[in-house]
């Protein structure tokens, strides 16, 4: 194993490889209370630094092409608990404590409130259709 | 909201938008037993279909540029429990039951066994250095 690879995987230097993925890496937001996965967004260096500065999960919106602190408009902030970094430092997990009703921009038709997670559907492995996640 | 967007977000038709992300979407592998996040990989249509066919989490290796069924060489298969799909159908979660010692290609120096998760380090929010994840 090269020294560079060893340092990347086993070292304590934070050197997230944004460049490897074109400047943006995937960031998973996970609820620290129950382990559920809330959403997946993308993060560039600026969004990562803003997350550290604010203590709130911040992404780079690939649709609006702008910095996006989750909750800045809705109030549904995702308060940062910790940031996990993977072996080759090109993916991260924001472990968070949701401050509002939900992390998803969609609303539950039954309640009208933002859904807690964007992953509210699962694939029915027999039919190949989507159904409500259990 | 357009009908297309409504169907994408609220419908039961599986129509994963691989094209939106250049043919590859991020796929999070999550341990169905304790909710921990094991790894993040990428999936194209072929890898997704192979996952359904085998019942084992399969990715597209962006480094080797080939289909990659996790565990095919190491034995550390990730047996599929369910697949979650997000609101705009461009990210998925493989909820899995790990069959081997670990999902990561790195080894724990203390045991010599594959680490359970690729996310074995966290950012120390005071120093900005990496430390062992709690």
Interface residues (C-beta under 8 A of the other chain):
Chain A: X9 X10 X11 X12 X13 X14 X26 X28 X30 X34 X35 X36 X37 X39 X40 X52 X80 X82 X83 X84 X85 X86 X87 X91 X93 X104 X105 X106 X109 X115 X118 X119 X120 X121 X122 X123 X125 X128 X129 X130 X131 X133 X134
Chain B: X9 X10 X11 X12 X13 X14 X26 X28 X30 X34 X35 X36 X37 X39 X40 X52 X80 X82 X83 X84 X85 X86 X87 X91 X93 X104 X105 X106 X109 X115 X118 X119 X120 X121 X122 X123 X125 X128 X129 X130 X131 X133 X134
